[in-house]
Amino acid sequence: MSSILLVTSSPRGAASHSTRVATDLAAKLQAALPGSTLTTRDLVANPLPHIEPDYASGIYTPAEARTPRQAEVVGVSDAAVDELFAADHIILATGFINFSISSTLKSWVDHISRSGRTFAYDENGPKGLVTGKKVYVVLASGGVYSEGPAAVMDFAVPYLKSVLAFNGMTDIEVIRVEGVGMGADAVTAALAKAESRVDEIISSVREIPLAAAAA
């Protein structure tokens, strides 16, 4: 049985293109994987706290020695990490804000990037511990940043790919909903392109059991 984790972070609510496409992907993925479960974490409705002193000290303090406040804030992080490990498919949705990801998603990244839990160091250097996951990043932007002169200002995709890989997640696919600030026709085209890619992904997911059975 597969587990799907959907993490949304746009402050635009129902108007969010990234949330719309990511939610559609999650629903179709769940339908394509019989018996799968879906966990949703809405970082706008329930934002994770920014890193603060009790967290920074608490994660390096043995559980039995933590203060009540340290236990509380580390517990929030533990819950996010547990969700991550439990998921086979992870969908991250964000708007393109000031050339990067939303601050709420950045806080999520800070909470799930934990030395000794999601990555570790050995004689060969850092090693990601969150392996065997498929990650989909749904990124909505007003302009076009996948190519052309503005591509150099895209710090969102390189950052997410780097930090996720550092934690062990290297199978990452980016679904862009771009150019949505360029008028109604551009929005329609961007959504159609993203939704087409979602359908292609679902088709490939459905084919995997058939291929495995044939083998």
PyMOL commands that set and color helices and strands:
alter all, ss='L'
color gray80, all
select helices_A, chain A and resi 13-15+17-32+53-58+63-65+68-86+103-112+149-153+156-166+184-214
alter helices_A, ss='H'
color red, helices_A
select strands_A, chain A and resi 3-8+37-42+89-95+119-122+125-128+134-141+171-178
alter strands_A, ss='S'
color yellow, strands_A
deselect
rebuild
show_as cartoon
